[in-house]
Amino acid sequence: MVHDVAITGFGVLTAFGFGEQALLDGVFAGRSGFTPVTRFDPTPYRAGHAATYEGEGPEIPGVPVKPGVTPGQAEVLLACAAAALDMAGTDGRGAPVLLGTNGDHSAGPDFWAAGGAHSATDPRTLDSAAARLPQLLAAELGLGEPRLAFVNACVAGTNALARGAALIRRGAADTVLCGGAHLVTEDVFAKFDSGRALSPEDAVRPFDSGRQGLLHGDGVAVLVLEAADRARARGAAAVARLTGWGMSADAHHVIQPHPRGDGLANAARAALRRAGAAPERIGYVNAHGTGTPLNDVAETAALHQVFGAGPRSVPVSSTKSSTGHMLEATGAVEAVITALALREGLLPPTIGGREPDPACDLDQVRDTARPARITHALSLNAAFGGVNAALLLERP
């Protein structure tokens, strides 16, 4: 028996604060989350801004936030998981847990400053092993197996959701906790800055002629995926249905996307096929949209492959212009944003643009949210090494 997959709960953190209302008041209101970096000294770097949570807006339950101190991924994941289970109305007992995370690197600077002398037993140092975080979450909440960490960069959270949905569809689980986590730390920031991938501005401008790069952002999201028939039987309301997913690897380049967007187009087509949905059913695309010169043109080419060339094919926006790029967490957070777009009948905007790039010939939702009663939406992500992923969500 093939089971439909419902999203019955979620917990989420971005620079705007904890919970869905923070997303509605931030991303959907067209606000920027970028502020000068205070978590560490940014003066050695070309970039100086990020979208970090510094205690403004709704607080993270049970997690005190101090200026200049990065909260622990485990703490924030636990708060998001508890919120997701509460929304879903289930305890999740025995459910698998699948997370996109590269580990908690908040202890990195302390470790190197101490020469590794006394940090080996610091819990934050142990948490830098990505596999430790789903184990901790499972231990705290009584979750089951498998307990998996996906570490393939910017598609990690998306892959976690796709794998969780696949478990449910084939009947291997009836409930799965999936998500992703990335909190801005200096070591990861420095790597991207040294590669000149970060924007020297205080904004990210996806699909804009003046775009200069991405900026990092805090992001954590945990979603409860559930067999739709089980959810109905216990009277649980679905936020959205996860009906399609696709993954691909074009192996074009270690960093650069395929210029024709072949890999991302293949992932999107796979999601459509799995959902049994024609391209014309899609009412919105939450694009990967990093604001980098190569990515945005390649993604435009991919969208043209799937939906046809020209700006009137399907509304598109990149919410990274508000939240920043949340790396391993980005697919999980953007799945929540896409689900809210379906529920609210409101398409979140790309902000910060000045002049649309003619090479990015898309129907862009720019500056302000666009009312639209849609039934199907795609969320796209791509990562280094030519890996790509797509999720297709439907309004229940």
C-alpha positions in Angstrom: 0.0 0.0 0.0 1.3 3.5 -0.9 0.7 6.1 1.8 0.2 9.8 1.2 2.5 12.1 3.3 1.1 14.9 5.4 3.0 17.6 7.3 1.2 17.9 10.6 3.5 20.1 12.6 6.6 22.2 12.5 8.9 24.3 14.7 11.1 26.9 13.2 13.7 29.5 14.0 15.1 32.2 11.8 16.7 35.6 12.4 13.2 36.9 12.9 12.6 34.7 16.0 10.9 31.5 16.9 7.7 30.1 15.4 5.5 30.6 12.4 4.3 34.1 13.4 7.9 35.3 13.3 8.1 34.0 9.7 4.9 35.7 8.7 6.0 39.0 10.3 9.5 38.8 8.7 9.7 36.9 5.5 6.1 37.4 4.3 6.2 41.0 5.3 9.2 41.6 3.1 11.6 42.4 5.9 15.4 41.9 5.9 17.0 39.8 8.6 20.5 41.1 7.9 22.4 43.1 10.6 26.0 43.8 11.3 27.7 40.7 12.7 28.2 40.8 16.5 28.5 37.1 17.3 32.2 37.4 16.4 34.6 40.1 15.1 34.0 40.4 11.4 36.7 43.0 10.7 39.2 40.5 9.1 36.6 39.6 6.5 35.2 41.1 3.3 31.6 40.6 4.5 30.2 42.0 7.7 26.5 41.1 7.8 24.5 38.0 8.5 20.9 37.2 9.4 21.4 36.0 13.0 18.9 35.6 15.8 20.1 37.8 18.7 17.0 37.5 21.0 14.8 39.9 19.1 11.3 38.7 18.3 9.7 35.5 19.8 12.2 33.8 22.1 13.3 30.2 21.8 11.6 28.3 24.6 14.1 27.2 27.2 17.1 28.6 25.3 18.6 31.8 26.7 20.3 33.9 24.1 23.3 36.1 25.0 24.8 38.7 22.7 27.9 37.3 21.1 27.2 33.7 22.1 25.8 31.2 19.5 23.1 29.0 20.9 23.7 25.3 20.7 22.2 23.5 17.7 21.0 20.7 20.0 19.1 23.1 22.2 17.4 24.8 19.3 16.6 21.6 17.6 15.0 20.3 20.7 12.8 23.4 21.1 11.8 23.2 17.4 11.0 19.5 17.7 8.9 20.0 20.8 7.0 22.7 19.0 6.5 20.5 15.9 5.2 17.6 18.0 2.9 19.9 19.9 1.4 21.3 16.7 1.0 17.8 15.4 -0.7 16.6 18.6 1.6 13.5 18.9 4.5 12.5 21.1 6.5 11.0 18.2 7.4 8.1 20.3 9.5 5.7 18.3 9.6 7.8 15.2 12.8 8.0 13.0 14.7 11.3 13.1 16.4 12.6 10.0 18.3 15.9 10.1 20.3 18.0 7.7 23.3 19.3 9.7 27.0 19.6 9.6 27.3 19.6 13.3 27.4 22.3 15.9 30.5 24.4 15.3 29.9 27.0 18.0 32.7 25.5 20.1 35.2 25.7 17.2 36.8 29.1 18.1 37.2 28.0 21.8 38.7 24.7 20.7 41.4 26.3 18.5 42.1 29.1 21.0 42.8 26.5 23.6 44.9 24.4 21.3 42.5 21.5 21.8 43.9 21.1 25.3 40.7 21.1 27.4 37.8 21.1 24.9 37.6 17.4 24.0 35.0 16.8 26.7 33.1 20.0 26.1 29.6 18.9 25.0 29.6 21.5 22.3 32.8 19.9 20.9 31.2 16.5 20.9 28.2 18.0 19.1 30.4 19.1 16.2 30.0 15.5 15.0 26.9 15.7 12.8 25.6 12.2 13.7 25.5 13.1 17.4 22.6 15.6 17.0 19.9 13.2 15.8 21.1 10.8 18.5 20.7 13.5 21.2 17.2 14.5 19.8 16.1 10.9 19.8 17.4 10.3 23.4 15.6 13.4 24.7 12.3 12.7 23.0 12.1 8.9 22.9 12.4 8.8 19.2 13.3 5.6 17.3 15.4 4.6 14.3 16.9 5.2 11.9 18.6 8.3 13.2 20.4 9.9 10.3 22.4 13.1 9.7 22.5 14.4 6.1 25.6 16.5 5.5 25.5 17.3 1.8 25.6 21.0 2.3 22.7 23.1 1.0 20.4 20.1 0.0 20.9 18.3 3.3 17.6 19.4 4.9 15.7 18.8 1.6 17.2 15.3 1.4 16.2 14.6 5.0 12.6 15.5 4.2 12.6 13.4 0.9 14.0 10.4 2.7 11.5 10.7 5.5 8.6 11.0 3.1 9.9 7.9 1.2 9.9 5.9 4.5 6.2 6.9 5.1 5.1 6.3 1.5 6.3 2.7 1.4 5.0 2.0 4.9 8.3 1.7 6.7 7.2 4.3 9.3 4.0 6.2 10.0 5.6 9.2 11.6 9.0 10.8 11.0 10.7 13.8 12.4 12.8 15.6 9.7 14.6 18.9 9.7 17.8 20.8 9.5 20.0 23.2 11.5 22.6 25.8 10.8 23.6 28.6 13.1 26.1 31.1 11.9 29.6 30.5 13.2 32.9 32.2 12.4 34.7 29.2 11.0 32.1 28.5 8.3 31.6 32.3 7.7 35.4 32.6 7.1 35.5 29.8 4.6 32.8 31.3 2.5 34.3 34.8 2.8 37.7 33.5 1.7 36.1 32.1 -1.4 34.5 35.5 -2.1 31.0 33.9 -2.0 29.7 36.4 0.5 28.2 39.8 -0.4 30.1 42.8 0.8 26.7 44.6 1.1 24.1 44.3 3.8 21.7 42.6 1.4 21.3 39.6 -0.9 19.8 40.4 -4.3 18.7 37.2 -6.0 18.1 37.4 -9.8 19.2 41.1 -9.7 21.7 42.6 -12.1 23.6 44.0 -9.1 23.9 40.8 -7.1 27.2 40.3 -5.4 26.8 37.1 -3.4 25.1 35.3 -0.6 25.0 36.0 3.1 24.6 33.5 5.9 21.6 33.2 8.2 20.5 31.2 11.3 18.0 28.6 10.5 16.5 25.6 12.3 13.4 23.7 11.4 11.9 20.4 12.4 8.8 19.0 10.6 6.5 16.1 11.6 5.8 14.0 8.5 2.9 11.5 9.0 1.0 9.0 6.9 -2.1 11.0 5.9 -4.5 8.2 6.7 -3.1 7.9 10.2 -3.3 11.7 10.7 -7.0 11.7 9.5 -7.8 8.7 11.8 -6.6 10.6 14.9 -8.2 13.9 13.8 -4.9 15.7 13.1 -5.0 18.7 10.6 -2.4 18.7 7.9 -0.5 21.9 7.3 0.4 20.7 3.8 0.9 17.4 1.9 4.4 16.4 0.7 3.5 14.6 -2.5 6.6 14.8 -4.6 10.4 14.9 -4.2 13.3 14.6 -6.5 17.1 14.4 -6.2 19.9 14.5 -8.8 23.6 14.9 -9.2 25.0 16.5 -12.4 28.6 16.3 -11.3 29.3 19.3 -13.5 31.8 21.1 -11.2 32.9 20.9 -7.6 31.3 24.3 -6.9 29.7 25.8 -10.0 26.2 24.8 -11.1 25.5 23.3 -14.5 25.1 26.4 -16.7 21.9 24.9 -18.3 20.5 24.0 -14.9 20.2 20.4 -16.0 20.6 18.8 -12.6 18.0 21.1 -10.9 15.6 20.7 -13.8 15.9 16.9 -13.4 15.2 17.1 -9.7 12.1 19.3 -10.3 10.8 16.9 -13.0 11.3 13.9 -10.7 9.2 15.7 -8.0 6.5 16.4 -10.5 6.4 12.8 -11.7 6.3 11.4 -8.2 3.4 13.7 -7.4 1.6 13.0 -10.7 1.4 16.8 -11.2 1.7 18.6 -14.6 4.0 21.7 -14.6 1.0 24.0 -15.1 -0.4 22.9 -11.7 2.5 24.7 -9.9 1.4 28.1 -8.6 4.7 29.1 -6.9 8.4 28.2 -6.8 10.5 29.0 -3.7 13.8 29.2 -5.6 17.2 28.4 -4.3 18.1 31.9 -5.4 21.4 32.5 -3.7 22.1 35.9 -5.2 25.4 34.7 -6.8 26.2 35.4 -10.4 26.3 31.8 -11.6 23.5 30.2 -9.5 20.7 32.5 -10.5 21.3 32.3 -14.2 21.6 28.5 -14.0 18.4 28.2 -11.9 16.6 30.4 -14.4 17.6 28.0 -17.2 16.3 25.1 -15.1 13.0 26.8 -14.5 12.7 27.5 -18.2 13.3 23.8 -19.0 10.5 22.7 -16.6 8.0 25.5 -17.1 8.8 27.0 -20.5 10.8 30.2 -21.3 9.4 33.6 -20.5 8.5 35.6 -17.4 4.8 34.6 -17.2 5.3 30.9 -16.6 5.2 30.6 -12.8 5.7 33.0 -9.9 9.1 32.7 -8.3 10.8 34.2 -5.3 13.9 33.7 -3.2 13.3 34.0 0.5 17.1 33.9 1.2 16.9 37.6 0.5 15.2 37.8 3.9 16.6 34.9 5.9 20.0 34.5 4.4 21.4 31.2 3.3 21.0 28.7 6.1 23.2 26.0 4.5 22.2 22.5 5.7 18.9 23.9 7.2 17.8 25.9 4.2 15.6 23.2 2.6 13.8 22.5 5.9 13.1 26.1 6.7 12.1 26.9 3.1 9.7 23.9 3.1 8.0 25.5 6.1 7.9 28.8 4.2 6.4 27.1 1.2 3.8 25.3 3.3 2.8 28.6 4.8 2.5 30.2 1.3 0.0 27.4 0.5 -1.9 27.8 3.7 -2.0 31.6 3.8 -2.6 32.1 0.0 0.3 34.5 0.0 3.5 34.3 -1.9 6.6 35.7 0.0 8.7 38.2 -1.9 12.3 38.6 -3.0 13.5 41.8 -1.4 16.5 44.1 -1.9 16.5 44.1 -5.6 17.3 47.2 -7.7 17.2 46.1 -11.3 16.1 42.7 -12.5 18.7 40.8 -14.5 17.5 40.3 -18.1 19.2 36.9 -18.0 16.9 35.9 -15.2 13.6 36.2 -17.2 11.2 35.1 -14.5 7.9 36.1 -13.0 9.5 37.4 -9.8 7.5 38.2 -6.7 9.4 41.3 -5.8 9.4 43.6 -2.8 5.9 42.8 -1.4 4.0 39.5 -0.9 1.5 38.6 -3.6 -1.9 37.2 -2.8 -2.5 33.9 -4.7 -4.8 31.0 -3.9 -2.5 28.2 -5.0 -2.7 24.4 -4.6 0.8 23.2 -5.6 4.2 24.7 -4.9 7.8 23.7 -5.5 10.8 24.3 -3.2 14.2 24.0 -4.9 17.7 23.6 -3.5 21.2 23.0 -5.0 24.6 22.5 -3.5 28.3 22.2 -4.2 29.3 19.1 -6.1 26.3 19.4 -8.5 23.7 17.9 -6.1 20.1 19.2 -6.5 16.8 18.5 -4.7 13.2 19.5 -5.1 10.1 19.2 -2.9 6.5 19.4 -4.2 4.0 20.5 -1.6 0.2 20.6 -2.0 -2.5 22.4 0.0 -4.6 19.8 1.9 
